[in-house]
């Protein structure tokens, strides 16, 4: 998959991978350079930060763990991890 070449292509890419956002830790932080180029007030500029985010998210999607229903029972231990930063929550 080649990198987007316009705001519209970037928005389409972000829409197509939206499903994975709940399965990828720190999705918002990883994708923030791509969100920046889709803002109305910004001109489209694909730089090294955008390329790195694009490559990283493709790698994350390729290695994401498919999640299933939460298991329950006396011998099952469920752990919830979360992280918060100034520019997002994961």
N, C-alpha and C positions, 0 to 999 in steps of 0.2 A: 504494500500500500504506500503510495507516494504522499508526501505532505500536501496539505491544502494550499491553494494559491490565491485565495480570496477570503473575505469575511464570510461570504455565503457558504463556501466549501468548508470553512472551519466550523460554522454553526451546524452544518449537516453532519460533520464528523462527530461533534460533541453530542448531537442528538442520537446518533447511531450507537454511541457507547454509553449512553445514559443509564442503561440497565445495570452496567457493571459497577456504578458508583457505590452501591451498598456493599459490594464484595471486595473493594480495593481500599486498603488502609491509606489514609491521608490523600484521598482522591482530590479534594478541593485544593490542597496545597500543590499537589503535582500538576493539576490542570490550570492553575491560576495564570500562567503565561499565555495559555490559549484563550482563556476568557478575556484577557486584556485586549487581544486583537479583534474581538468581536464587538467591542463597545462602539456606540455610535460616534462618540467624540474622538475616537482614535482612528488614525489612518491604518490601513493594513500594512504591517511590516513583519515578515517572518525572519526572526533572528535566531541566534544560537539558543536562547532560553526557550523559545517555542519549539525548536527542533529537538532539544533535550527532553522537554515535556512530552512531545509527540512520540519519540522513541521509547521513553520510559513507560508511557501508558500502554503502548503496544506490547511491550515486554510483560507488564503486569497482567494484561488480559490473557496473554498466552499461558501464564502460569497461575492464574487465579484458581482457587479451590472452590469447586461447586458446593454450595451449602445445601443442606437438607433440613428436615424438621428437627426441632430441638428434642433430644432424647431425654427421657425422664426415668427415674427409678432410684432405688436406694443406693446403688453402686455407681451412679452417674454423677459426675461433677461438671457443671457448666460454668464457664468463666466469661465475663463480658469485659472487653477492653475498649477504652475510648481515649481520645486525645483532643485537646482544644488548643487553638492558637488564635492570634489576632485576626487571621484571614480565613478561618474555617474550622469546622468540627468534623472529626472522623471517628 
